[in-house]
Amino acid sequence: MKNGGGLSASGLSAAEVEARLKQFGFNEIAEDKWASSLAQAMQILSDPMGLMMLILSIVYWVLGETSDSLILLVAYVPIIGVDVLLELRSQKALRALKKSISSRCYVIRAQETVIIPTRELVPGDLLILEEGQTVAADGVLLESANLTMDESSLTGESIPVEKRLGQEILSGTRVLTGRGVVEIVKTGLASQIGAIAKVLREFEETPSPWLRTVRFAVKIVVVIALGLAAGVFALSLWRGQGVGTSLIAALTLAMAAIPEEFPLVFTLYLSLAAARLSKKGILVKSLPAIEGLGRLDVLCTDKTGTLTEGQFRLERIFDGSAEVPKAPTWAAEVPKAPTWAAEVPMEPPPTRELARILVFACEPKPVDAMEAGIMEWVARTQNKDFVGDLHAEWDLRIDYPFKVQETYMSHVWKKKAGDEEIIAVKGGLEGVLAHCDSSTNESAIWQWAQQEAGAGRRLLGLATRRGPFTGVREQDEMSLNFVGVLSFADPVRPGVKEAVLQCVQRGIQIKMLTGDHLLTAHAIADRIALPHRHDQLFVGPDLEGMEQDQKREAYRKGSIFARLRPEQKLELVRALKSAGQIVAMTGDGINDAPALKLADVGISMGERATDIAQSTAQLVLLKNNFSGIVDAILEGQGVLQSLGESFGYLIAFHIPIVGIALYQSFMLGAQLLLPIHIVLLELVVHPVSAFAFAEIEGNDSAFKREFISRRRLWGSVTRGVMLTALAVLTFYGAEGDPLHKRSLAVLALVIGNVGLLLGEKGGARKLGEALRSTRVLSSIGLLTLLTVTLAFSSPVARLFSMESPSLAEFVVVFFLGLAIGFINIIPSKAIP
């Protein structure tokens, strides 16, 4: 059964790992890249604009217009080429993210516990299992402590399955309770289902709400455009213009009317935002999450490890004496014997005995941050062999798992030489005290605890009792002797206060969620300047006793929620969403998964996040850093702001094109725009809409969470109408033949795009800011160069069925086109 071989208690060496990677490959599932590439190619080639250009090229060829046919065929390449380039850029960004997002796991290698990406697991590795973890490869169970698995991904049954030594642990199954060590046997394609494929089904194909709206709107416009084109075709035939000429007129209108750029630009901007965030350690698994961040109303965040460092240092221990001391009874730095209260029936333990109880209360291989803090205290107060000697002399007989309701856990240890047994209980102070005997001085303990919590410290209770023990949890945890309150320092992360201020300035409400004492949460809120009032503070047990309406109101208005259970987080998200708010939720544990999935934006926090949290969330932060969340919010808002500008430009661009195409389709006389001119303008709009507005400013604290405000929409429509009027008046007002008039009108439309661009960037009010943008300057430069080339390069002018104007005519048209960006006929208070 072992295809790895060579198992040793110390794990594989680096050389063995390298050899097995070469032999078995990475622990991942290969993708069908050919099918994916073919699907992308078919999607790009089915672009309606490109198809109509090809049909027009064929029609011109049939009619004998060889030059026009070849021009359209040649123009097809750059137009589709831009689509291909943008699609490849999006896909490249997404592939980079996909490589970055990998679940991680703990393994024992070369006598050390290390964290590695699951794709680097090899047969023979010793994989450490923890609660909430999805198993990344097949293996055999070597060590177990109350290990139960969820095998519903394989069997369809969600019944917990107890696992014993020697049994198979299959990839894709999930640890429900307990812990264990597994020797990996099969990886990658050889495993049962490949957990990597299951956990990393990232980049969900579900489009964002606004993208769905955009696509739906485009489909409606396509149907209308095709209907109008059919009408123009029929009308032209009725007028006796011939099939070829009628088809050209119909296709010209359809090409002008179909706004195929909108969904392309939308997806591109979100993809580029995801790529930028990945460089900041924020991995986007679902593009709609970026849209949600841009529209965010409420951010629900954990305290520990997100607002604070999450690096706990055990600094004080209070033994329960009746008088609350000004200095702690046990200072972490002073390893001397404590003063024990007379009421405690155990013999007053010296510091060595206290250290033993602390070690027994922790896992044999601690991974929890608070347990790491405890072990660091033990290391500082005892000799270096203390912990190893204890584990050599004692066996962990019973590992009672963490009780969610009462927030504590317990371990029963038995001495190898003899029958001596001892239980160590550690957890939330309420849960621990509830199991202590009546002699415990609870009033003094709570008085001291409130003093510490008010200083922003994290507290745990510690209790113990000597055996024998029955193995029945309720009996074993009765009449415990209270050992002390453990007080941990957990400093606020740098930059959190400034990040909170940025959220507040942008109208985002922050809700702090914690399992800590309310006073601790309140103290941290004061340090980071989190807005809150007395009536915005709530405690989990109090929420349980409320009526549903009261509870919903509390969730809506509350700022700080302490002693909150996971199911209450789910209630909170549901209440906020029912009130029409866009909600982001942070989490890292298995119990956070329902709330993460329900939230508009679920954010998995840090390297220690469970696999189920990472697979459920839409965003994965590699570090528990609140500033990273704010960076993502600013990116989301910046993207929406850029999309609003780009869409405003596209709306303004299509108004003259569609308007002129409709006018000339139903009116007799010389055509203002030929199909080749529509193609020319399409060559302009694709790169400008995708490039000029893609620079994220992200520093506008007055940002409104709107896609396109009514004021922006009316501004865009107004500029589009003005450009239409400029082109029409130029055509009918200029002297000369239709070719000369048409040339001036086309030049007005091309340079008018500079006016549209500047108008979307703020016009005269923000001209200096716009011109500081490299993208804006580059776009203006290229559009100007194109206009000058069309006007004064005879070969290029002939290529697009134009002729050169006089210098005076060019100057007038040039500056009138630019002026569109600076004319504001909408009063500042007329439209909100």
C-alpha positions in Angstrom: 0.0 0.0 0.0 2.9 2.3 0.5 4.2 3.7 -2.7 6.5 6.0 -0.9 8.3 3.8 1.5 11.0 4.7 3.9 8.8 6.1 6.6 10.5 7.4 9.7 9.2 9.2 12.7 11.3 12.2 11.8 9.8 12.5 8.4 11.4 12.8 5.0 14.7 14.6 4.4 15.0 17.4 1.8 16.9 15.0 -0.5 14.1 12.4 -0.2 11.4 15.0 -0.9 13.3 16.2 -4.1 13.7 12.7 -5.3 10.0 11.8 -4.8 8.9 15.0 -6.5 10.8 13.9 -9.5 9.4 10.4 -9.3 5.7 11.2 -8.5 5.3 14.8 -9.6 3.4 17.6 -7.9 0.2 16.8 -6.0 -2.2 18.5 -8.4 -4.6 17.8 -11.2 -3.7 18.7 -14.7 -6.1 20.9 -16.7 -7.3 20.5 -20.2 -5.6 23.5 -21.6 -6.4 22.6 -25.2 -10.2 22.6 -24.5 -9.9 25.9 -22.6 -7.9 27.6 -25.4 -10.3 26.4 -28.0 -13.3 27.7 -26.1 -11.6 31.1 -25.7 -10.7 31.2 -29.4 -14.3 30.4 -30.4 -15.6 33.1 -28.1 -13.3 35.7 -29.6 -13.9 34.7 -33.2 -17.7 34.8 -32.7 -17.5 38.5 -31.8 -20.5 40.1 -33.7 -18.4 43.1 -34.9 -15.8 40.8 -36.4 -18.4 38.6 -38.1 -20.1 41.6 -39.7 -16.8 43.0 -41.0 -16.1 39.6 -42.6 -19.5 39.6 -44.2 -19.1 43.1 -45.4 -15.7 42.3 -46.9 -17.3 39.4 -48.8 -20.2 41.6 -50.1 -17.8 44.3 -51.3 -15.7 41.6 -53.1 -18.8 40.2 -54.8 -19.8 43.7 -55.8 -16.4 44.2 -57.4 -15.2 46.8 -54.8 -11.9 44.9 -54.3 -10.0 47.7 -52.4 -12.8 48.3 -49.9 -13.0 44.5 -49.4 -9.3 44.2 -48.7 -9.4 47.2 -46.3 -12.1 45.6 -44.3 -10.3 42.3 -44.2 -7.1 43.9 -43.1 -8.9 46.1 -40.5 -10.5 42.9 -39.1 -7.0 41.8 -37.8 -6.4 44.8 -35.4 -9.9 44.9 -34.2 -10.0 41.2 -33.3 -6.3 41.5 -32.3 -7.3 44.0 -29.6 -9.9 41.6 -28.3 -7.4 38.8 -28.3 -4.8 41.0 -26.5 -7.3 42.1 -23.9 -8.5 38.5 -23.4 -5.0 37.1 -23.1 -4.1 39.9 -20.6 -7.1 38.9 -18.5 -6.3 35.2 -18.7 -2.7 35.8 -17.9 -3.7 37.7 -14.8 -6.1 35.0 -13.8 -3.6 32.2 -14.4 -1.0 34.0 -12.2 -3.6 34.2 -9.5 -4.4 30.5 -9.8 -0.8 29.6 -9.3 -0.6 31.9 -6.3 -3.7 30.5 -4.5 -2.7 27.2 -3.0 -3.8 25.6 0.2 -1.2 24.9 2.7 -0.6 22.1 5.2 1.7 21.1 8.1 4.0 18.2 7.6 6.9 16.7 9.6 10.1 16.8 7.7 13.6 16.3 9.0 12.3 16.2 12.7 10.6 19.6 12.2 7.0 20.7 11.7 6.9 22.9 8.6 4.2 24.5 6.5 4.2 23.8 2.7 1.8 24.2 -0.2 -0.3 21.1 -0.6 0.9 20.7 -4.2 4.4 19.8 -2.8 3.2 16.8 -0.8 4.9 13.6 -1.8 4.3 10.0 -0.9 6.0 9.3 2.5 5.3 12.7 3.9 3.8 12.9 7.5 0.8 15.1 7.2 -0.6 16.7 10.4 -4.4 16.9 10.4 -6.2 19.7 12.2 -9.9 20.6 12.6 -11.4 22.1 9.5 -8.7 20.9 7.2 -9.4 19.3 3.8 -7.1 16.3 3.3 -4.9 17.0 0.2 -3.8 13.4 -0.6 -4.5 9.8 0.2 -2.8 8.3 3.2 -2.8 6.0 6.2 -3.5 7.2 9.8 -0.5 6.8 12.1 -1.6 8.9 15.1 -5.1 9.9 16.2 -6.8 11.9 19.0 -10.6 11.8 18.7 -10.3 12.1 14.9 -13.6 12.2 13.0 -13.9 12.9 9.3 -16.6 14.3 7.0 -16.6 11.9 3.9 -19.6 13.4 2.3 -17.6 14.5 -0.7 -17.1 10.7 -1.4 -20.2 9.1 0.0 -22.8 11.8 -0.1 -23.5 11.1 3.6 -22.6 13.9 6.0 -22.4 11.6 9.1 -19.1 12.0 11.0 -16.9 9.0 10.6 -14.5 8.0 13.4 -11.0 7.0 12.2 -8.7 4.5 13.8 -5.0 3.8 13.4 -4.2 2.1 10.2 -7.3 3.2 8.3 -7.2 5.0 5.0 -7.7 8.8 5.0 -8.8 9.9 1.5 -8.2 13.2 -0.3 -11.2 15.5 -0.4 -12.4 14.4 3.0 -12.5 17.0 5.8 -11.4 16.8 9.5 -14.4 17.5 11.8 -12.9 17.0 15.2 -9.6 16.0 16.8 -6.2 15.7 15.2 -4.0 13.1 13.6 -0.9 12.3 11.6 -1.2 10.6 8.2 1.5 9.0 6.1 0.9 10.1 2.5 0.5 7.2 0.1 -1.0 8.6 -3.1 -0.8 12.1 -4.6 -2.0 14.0 -7.6 -3.8 11.9 -10.2 -3.2 8.7 -8.2 -5.3 10.0 -5.3 -8.9 9.3 -4.8 -10.3 12.5 -6.2 -7.5 15.1 -5.9 -8.3 17.6 -3.1 -6.5 20.4 -5.0 -9.1 20.2 -7.8 -11.8 20.4 -5.2 -10.4 23.2 -3.1 -9.1 25.2 -6.0 -12.1 25.4 -8.2 -11.4 29.1 -8.1 -12.5 31.9 -10.4 -16.1 30.9 -10.4 -17.8 31.3 -13.7 -20.7 33.1 -12.1 -20.5 36.7 -13.5 -21.0 39.7 -11.2 -24.4 41.3 -10.8 -23.4 44.3 -12.9 -21.7 42.2 -15.5 -24.9 40.2 -15.9 -26.8 43.5 -16.3 -24.3 44.7 -18.8 -24.5 41.5 -20.8 -28.3 41.5 -20.7 -28.4 45.1 -21.9 -26.0 44.3 -24.7 -28.1 41.4 -25.8 -31.2 43.6 -25.9 -29.3 46.2 -28.0 -28.0 43.5 -30.3 -31.6 42.3 -30.9 -32.8 45.8 -31.5 -29.8 46.6 -33.8 -30.4 43.4 -35.9 -34.1 44.3 -36.1 -33.3 47.8 -37.3 -30.7 46.4 -39.7 -33.4 44.1 -41.1 -35.7 47.0 -41.5 -33.0 49.0 -43.3 -32.3 46.1 -45.6 -36.0 45.7 -46.5 -36.4 49.5 -47.0 -33.4 49.7 -49.2 -34.7 46.8 -51.3 -38.0 48.5 -51.6 -36.3 51.6 -52.8 -34.7 49.5 -55.5 -31.1 49.8 -54.3 -30.1 46.2 -54.9 -29.2 43.4 -52.6 -25.5 44.2 -52.2 -26.1 47.9 -51.5 -29.0 47.1 -49.1 -26.9 44.6 -47.2 -24.1 47.1 -46.9 -26.4 49.7 -45.4 -27.9 47.2 -43.0 -24.6 45.9 -41.8 -23.2 49.4 -41.4 -26.1 50.3 -39.0 -25.6 47.0 -37.1 -21.9 47.6 -36.7 -22.5 51.1 -35.4 -25.2 50.0 -32.9 -23.8 46.9 -31.3 -21.8 47.9 -28.1 -19.7 44.8 -27.8 -17.0 46.7 -25.9 -18.9 47.0 -22.7 -18.6 43.4 -21.3 -15.1 43.1 -22.6 -13.9 46.3 -20.7 -15.8 45.3 -17.6 -14.1 41.8 -17.4 -10.7 43.3 -18.3 -10.8 45.9 -15.5 -11.9 43.4 -12.9 -9.1 41.0 -14.0 -6.5 43.6 -13.9 -7.6 44.7 -10.4 -7.3 41.0 -9.3 -3.8 40.9 -10.7 -2.8 44.1 -8.8 -4.3 42.8 -5.6 -2.3 39.6 -5.9 0.9 41.6 -5.8 -0.3 42.9 -2.4 -0.9 39.4 -1.0 -4.7 39.5 -1.7 -5.8 36.7 -3.9 -9.1 37.0 -5.7 -10.9 33.8 -6.4 -14.1 35.4 -7.8 -14.1 38.5 -9.9 -17.6 39.6 -8.6 -15.9 40.1 -5.2 -14.1 43.1 -6.6 -17.4 44.7 -7.6 -18.8 43.9 -4.2 -15.8 45.6 -2.5 -16.4 48.7 -4.6 -20.0 48.9 -3.4 -19.4 47.9 0.2 -21.6 49.2 3.0 -20.5 47.1 6.0 -17.3 45.4 6.8 -17.5 42.8 9.6 -14.1 41.9 10.9 -12.5 39.8 13.5 -10.4 41.5 16.2 -7.7 39.0 17.0 -5.1 38.7 14.3 -6.8 41.1 12.0 -7.0 44.4 14.0 -4.4 43.1 16.4 -1.1 41.3 15.8 -2.4 37.9 16.9 1.0 37.3 18.5 0.0 36.6 22.1 2.5 37.1 24.9 1.5 35.7 28.3 2.3 38.6 30.7 0.2 38.1 33.9 -1.4 35.3 35.8 -3.8 35.9 38.6 -4.4 33.0 41.0 -7.7 34.1 42.5 -6.6 35.7 45.7 -9.3 37.8 47.4 -7.4 41.1 47.0 -6.8 42.3 43.5 -3.2 43.2 43.4 -1.8 46.3 41.7 0.9 44.1 40.2 0.1 40.6 39.1 0.6 37.7 41.5 2.6 35.9 38.8 4.6 38.1 36.4 5.8 36.4 33.3 9.3 37.7 33.7 9.7 36.7 37.4 9.7 32.9 37.8 9.0 32.7 41.5 6.4 30.8 43.4 3.0 32.5 43.5 0.9 33.4 46.5 -2.1 31.0 46.5 -5.5 31.8 48.0 -6.3 29.9 51.2 -9.6 28.8 49.7 -8.0 26.7 47.0 -7.9 23.1 48.2 -4.8 22.1 46.1 -1.4 22.6 47.6 0.0 25.9 46.3 2.0 24.9 43.3 5.4 26.4 42.7 6.2 27.9 39.3 7.3 24.5 38.0 4.0 23.0 38.9 2.2 25.9 37.2 4.3 25.4 34.1 3.4 21.7 34.1 -0.3 22.5 34.1 0.1 25.0 31.4 1.9 22.5 29.2 -0.8 19.8 29.9 -3.5 22.3 28.8 -1.9 22.7 25.4 -1.7 20.4 22.4 1.5 18.3 22.3 2.4 20.1 19.1 0.9 23.6 19.6 -0.2 25.5 16.5 -2.6 27.9 18.1 -1.2 31.4 18.7 -2.2 31.6 22.4 -0.8 28.1 23.0 2.4 29.3 21.4 2.4 32.3 23.8 2.0 29.9 26.7 4.8 27.7 25.6 7.0 30.7 25.2 6.3 31.6 28.8 7.2 28.1 29.9 10.4 28.3 27.8 11.4 31.5 29.6 10.7 30.3 33.1 11.9 26.7 32.9 14.9 24.8 31.5 15.1 24.0 27.9 14.3 20.3 28.4 11.3 20.9 30.6 8.6 20.3 27.9 10.4 17.3 26.3 10.9 15.6 29.7 7.2 16.1 30.5 6.1 14.5 27.3 8.6 11.7 27.8 7.2 11.0 31.3 3.5 11.5 30.6 1.0 10.3 27.9 -2.0 12.2 26.7 -4.7 9.7 27.6 -7.8 11.7 26.6 -8.1 14.7 24.4 -11.5 16.3 25.0 -12.2 18.6 22.0 -13.1 22.2 22.2 -16.6 22.9 23.3 -18.0 25.7 21.1 -20.8 26.7 23.5 -18.7 26.9 26.6 -15.5 27.8 24.8 -13.0 25.5 26.6 -11.1 22.3 26.1 -9.4 19.7 28.4 -6.7 17.1 28.4 -6.3 14.1 30.6 -2.7 13.0 31.1 -1.4 9.8 32.7 2.1 9.2 34.0 3.8 6.3 32.3 5.4 5.0 35.5 2.4 4.6 37.8 -1.3 5.4 37.8 -1.1 9.2 38.5 -3.5 11.2 36.3 -4.2 14.9 36.0 -6.7 16.9 33.9 -5.8 20.4 32.6 -8.7 22.6 31.4 -8.2 25.8 29.5 -10.5 28.2 27.7 -13.0 31.1 28.2 -13.2 32.3 31.7 -16.9 31.7 32.1 -16.7 28.1 30.8 -13.7 27.2 33.0 -15.2 28.8 36.2 -18.5 26.9 35.6 -16.6 23.6 36.2 -14.7 24.8 39.3 -15.6 23.9 42.9 -17.5 26.2 45.1 -14.4 27.4 47.0 -13.2 29.5 44.0 -13.2 33.2 44.7 -15.2 34.2 41.6 -15.8 37.9 42.7 -12.1 38.6 43.0 -11.4 36.8 39.8 -14.0 38.7 37.8 -12.8 42.0 39.3 -9.3 41.4 38.2 -10.4 40.0 34.8 -12.5 43.2 34.1 -9.5 45.3 35.0 -7.3 43.4 32.5 -10.0 43.3 29.8 -10.5 47.0 30.1 -6.8 47.4 29.3 -7.4 45.4 26.0 -5.9 42.1 27.2 -7.0 38.7 26.1 -8.0 36.3 29.0 -8.1 32.6 29.5 -9.1 30.5 32.5 -7.0 27.6 33.7 -8.1 24.8 36.0 -6.9 21.3 37.0 -7.7 18.3 39.1 -5.9 15.0 39.9 -7.5 11.7 38.9 -8.4 9.0 38.5 -10.7 9.7 35.6 -13.5 7.7 34.1 -13.4 8.8 30.4 -16.9 10.3 30.8 -16.4 14.0 30.1 -19.1 15.4 32.4 -17.6 13.5 35.4 -14.0 14.2 34.6 -14.5 17.9 34.4 -16.4 18.3 37.7 -15.1 20.1 40.8 -12.0 21.5 39.2 -9.4 23.5 41.1 -9.0 27.0 39.7 -5.4 27.7 38.8 -5.5 31.2 37.4 -6.5 33.8 34.9 -4.0 34.0 32.0 -3.6 37.6 30.7 -2.2 38.0 27.2 -1.0 41.1 25.5 -2.0 41.4 21.8 -0.9 44.8 20.4 -2.8 46.6 17.6 -1.4 46.2 14.2 0.5 49.2 12.7 -1.7 51.2 10.3 -5.0 49.9 11.5 -6.1 53.2 12.9 -5.4 55.0 9.6 -7.2 52.2 7.7 -10.3 52.5 9.9 -10.3 56.2 9.3 -10.2 55.6 5.5 -13.2 53.3 5.7 -15.2 55.8 7.8 -14.4 58.6 5.4 -15.8 56.5 2.6 -19.0 55.7 4.4 -18.2 52.1 5.2 -19.4 50.9 8.6 -17.0 48.6 10.5 -18.4 46.0 12.9 -15.9 44.3 15.2 -16.7 40.7 15.9 -14.9 38.8 18.6 -15.2 35.9 21.1 -13.4 38.0 23.6 -14.7 39.9 26.6 -16.7 43.1 25.7 -14.3 45.3 27.7 -11.3 43.9 25.8 -13.1 44.6 22.5 -14.1 48.1 23.7 -10.5 49.0 24.7 -9.2 47.9 21.2 -12.0 49.9 19.5 -10.9 53.0 21.5 -7.3 52.5 20.4 -8.1 52.3 16.7 -10.7 55.1 16.8 -13.5 52.7 15.7 -16.7 54.7 15.9 -19.1 53.3 18.5 -21.5 54.4 21.2 -22.6 52.7 24.3 -25.9 51.5 22.7 -23.9 49.9 19.9 -22.2 47.3 22.1 -23.7 43.8 22.2 -22.8 40.5 23.8 -23.6 37.1 22.2 -25.6 35.7 25.2 -27.7 38.9 25.4 -28.5 38.6 21.7 -29.8 35.1 22.2 -32.5 36.3 24.6 -33.8 39.0 22.2 -36.9 38.8 20.0 -36.2 38.5 16.3 -37.0 42.1 15.5 -34.8 43.4 18.4 -32.0 41.1 17.2 -32.2 42.3 13.6 -32.1 45.9 14.9 -29.1 45.1 17.1 -27.2 43.6 14.2 -28.0 46.5 12.0 -26.9 49.3 14.4 -24.2 47.5 16.5 -20.5 48.3 16.1 -18.9 45.9 18.6 -20.1 42.3 19.2 -18.4 40.3 21.9 -18.7 36.6 22.9 -20.2 36.0 19.5 -20.8 32.5 18.3 -20.3 31.4 14.6 -24.1 30.9 14.1 -24.6 34.5 15.3 -22.2 35.7 12.6 -24.4 34.1 10.1 -27.5 35.8 11.6 -25.7 39.1 11.5 -24.9 38.8 7.8 -28.4 37.6 6.9 -29.9 40.6 8.8 -27.6 43.1 7.1 -28.3 41.7 3.7 -32.1 41.7 4.3 -31.7 45.4 4.9 -30.3 45.9 1.4 -26.7 46.4 2.5 -23.5 45.0 0.7 -21.6 43.1 3.4 -18.1 41.8 3.6 -17.2 39.2 6.3 -13.8 38.0 7.4 -13.1 34.6 8.9 -10.5 31.8 9.1 -12.2 28.9 10.8 -14.5 26.0 9.7 -17.4 27.6 11.7 -17.0 30.8 9.8 -17.7 29.1 6.4 -21.5 29.7 6.4 -21.1 33.4 7.1 -18.3 33.7 4.5 -20.5 32.1 1.9 -23.5 34.1 2.6 -21.7 37.5 2.6 -21.4 39.5 -0.6 -17.7 39.3 -0.1 -16.2 36.5 2.0 -12.6 37.2 3.0 -10.4 34.3 4.3 -7.7 35.7 6.6 -4.1 34.6 6.8 -2.0 31.5 6.3 -3.7 29.8 9.3 -7.2 29.9 7.6 -8.7 26.4 7.3 -9.1 24.9 3.8 -12.9 25.2 4.1 -12.6 28.9 4.9 -10.3 29.4 1.9 -12.5 27.4 -0.5 -15.7 29.3 0.6 -14.3 32.8 0.6 -14.0 34.9 -2.5 -10.9 36.7 -1.3 -7.9 35.1 0.4 -5.5 37.3 2.3 -2.1 35.8 2.9 -1.7 37.7 6.1 -4.2 38.7 8.8 -3.8 42.4 8.1 -6.7 44.8 8.2 -4.8 47.2 6.1 -4.9 44.6 3.3 -8.7 44.6 3.4 -8.8 48.4 3.1 -6.4 48.1 0.1 -8.8 45.7 -1.5 -11.8 48.1 -0.8 -9.9 51.0 -2.3 -9.0 48.9 -5.4 -12.7 47.9 -5.8 -13.8 51.5 -5.5 -11.1 52.6 -7.9 -12.2 50.0 -10.5 -15.8 51.1 -10.3 -14.8 54.7 -10.7 -12.6 53.7 -13.8 -15.4 51.6 -15.2 -17.9 54.5 -14.8 -15.5 56.7 -16.8 -14.9 54.1 -19.4 -18.6 53.3 -19.8 -19.5 57.0 -19.9 -17.0 57.4 -22.8 -18.5 54.4 -24.6 -22.0 55.7 -24.2 -20.9 59.1 -25.6 -19.0 57.5 -28.4 -21.9 55.3 -29.6 -24.5 58.2 -29.7 -23.1 59.9 -32.8 -22.2 56.7 -34.6 -25.6 55.1 -34.1 -27.4 58.4 -34.6 -25.7 59.2 -37.9 -26.1 55.5 -39.1 -29.8 55.6 -38.3 -30.3 59.0 -40.0 -28.5 58.0 -43.2 -30.2 54.6 -43.3 -33.7 56.1 -43.5 -33.0 59.3 -45.4 -32.0 59.6 -49.0 -29.0 61.5 -50.1 -25.2 61.3 -49.7 -23.9 59.1 -46.8 -22.1 60.8 -44.0 -20.4 57.6 -42.8 -19.3 54.6 -44.9 -18.7 51.2 -43.4 -14.9 51.8 -43.5 -15.4 54.8 -41.3 -17.3 52.7 -38.8 -14.3 50.3 -38.8 -11.9 53.3 -38.4 -13.8 54.5 -35.3 -14.0 51.0 -33.9 -10.2 50.9 -34.2 -10.2 53.9 -32.0 -12.8 53.0 -29.3 -11.4 49.5 -28.3 -8.0 50.6 -27.1 -9.1 54.0 -25.7 -11.9 52.4 -23.6 -9.6 49.6 -22.4 -6.5 51.7 -21.8 -7.1 55.3 -21.0 -9.3 54.8 -17.9 -7.5 51.7 -16.4 -5.3 53.7 -14.1 -6.7 53.4 -10.6 -6.5 56.6 -8.6 -8.1 55.2 -5.4 -7.7 58.3 -3.2 -11.1 59.9 -3.6 -12.6 59.8 -0.2 -15.8 61.3 -1.6 -16.3 58.2 -3.8 -20.0 57.3 -4.3 -20.8 53.6 -4.5 -22.5 54.0 -7.9 -21.7 52.5 -11.2 -22.7 55.5 -13.4 -24.4 58.3 -11.6 -27.2 60.2 -13.2 -25.0 63.2 -13.5 -22.3 61.3 -15.2 -24.8 59.6 -17.5 -26.4 62.9 -18.5 -22.9 64.4 -19.1 -21.9 61.5 -21.3 -25.2 61.7 -23.3 -24.8 65.5 -23.7 -21.3 65.2 -25.0 -22.4 62.4 -27.4 -25.2 64.6 -28.7 -22.8 67.6 -29.1 -20.4 65.4 -31.1 -23.2 64.2 -33.3 -24.3 67.8 -33.9 -20.7 68.8 -34.7 -20.3 66.0 -37.3 -23.7 66.6 -38.9 -23.2 70.4 -39.0 -19.7 70.0 -40.4 -21.0 67.7 -43.2 -23.9 70.0 -44.2 -22.2 73.3 -43.5 -18.9 72.8 -45.2 -18.3 73.7 -48.8 -17.3 71.1 -51.4 -18.4 67.7 -52.7 -19.7 64.9 -50.5 -16.2 63.4 -50.2 -14.7 66.6 -48.9 -17.6 67.1 -46.4 -17.5 63.5 -45.3 -13.7 63.8 -44.6 -14.2 66.8 -42.4 -17.1 65.1 -40.5 -14.9 61.9 -39.9 -12.0 64.1 -38.7 -14.4 65.8 -36.2 -15.6 62.4 -34.9 -12.0 61.1 -34.5 -10.6 64.2 -32.7 -13.9 64.5 -30.8 -12.9 61.3 -29.0 -10.2 63.4 -27.2 -13.0 65.7 -26.0 -15.1 62.8 -24.9 -12.1 61.4 -23.0 -11.3 64.7 -21.2 -15.0 65.2 -20.4 -15.1 61.8 -18.6 -11.9 62.7 -16.7 -13.5 65.9 -15.3 -13.1 68.4 -18.1 -11.7 71.8 -17.3 -12.1 71.3 -13.5 -9.7 68.3 -13.5 -7.6 69.0 -16.6 -4.3 69.2 -14.7 -5.0 65.9 -12.9 -6.0 64.2 -16.1 -2.9 65.3 -17.9 -0.7 63.9 -15.1 -1.9 60.5 -16.2 0.4 58.7 -18.5 -2.5 56.7 -20.0 -4.5 59.8 -20.7 -1.6 61.6 -22.3 -0.7 58.6 -24.4 -4.3 58.3 -25.6 -4.6 62.0 -26.4 -1.2 61.8 -28.3 -2.3 58.8 -30.4 -5.7 60.2 -31.2 -4.1 63.5 -32.3 -1.5 61.7 -34.4 -4.2 59.6 -36.0 -6.2 62.8 -36.8 -3.2 64.6 -38.3 -2.3 61.5 -40.4 -5.8 61.1 -41.8 -5.9 64.8 -42.6 -2.5 65.3 -44.3 -1.3 61.9 -45.4 -2.9 61.4 -48.8 -2.3 57.6 -49.0 -3.9 57.1 -45.6 -6.7 59.4 -46.5 -7.4 57.5 -49.7 -7.3 54.2 -47.8 -10.2 55.4 -45.7 -12.1 57.1 -48.5 -11.2 60.6 -47.4 -9.3 63.6 -48.8 -7.1 66.3 -47.1 -8.8 69.5 -45.9 -7.3 72.9 -45.9 -5.2 73.9 -42.8 -7.9 76.4 -41.8 -10.7 73.8 -42.0 -8.5 71.3 -40.0 -7.8 73.8 -37.2 -11.5 74.7 -36.8 -12.6 71.1 -36.7 -9.7 70.1 -34.4 -10.5 72.7 -31.7 -14.3 72.2 -31.9 -13.7 68.5 -31.3 -11.5 69.3 -28.3 -14.0 71.8 -26.9 -16.6 69.2 -26.3 -14.6 68.0 -23.3 -14.7 71.4 -21.7 -18.4 72.5 -22.2 -20.6 71.9 -19.3 -24.2 72.8 -20.0 -25.6 71.0 -16.9 -25.9 73.2 -13.8 -24.0 71.8 -10.8 -27.3 71.4 -8.8 -29.6 70.4 -11.6 -28.8 66.7 -11.5 -27.5 64.9 -8.4 
